[in-house]
Amino acid sequence: MDIDYRVAIVLAPIAIAASWAVFNIGAAALRQVQNFLNKEA
């Protein structure tokens, strides 16, 4: 069973971009939630 590496080559940049976006948005969302919880207290 041969693995077709073309699929991985095509999907790798998309996966990297998606993970980078989730990382950046996640960090901002976490700060926003922390700020909200700190203001409530």
Residue pairs with C-beta under 8 A, 6 or more apart in sequence:
none
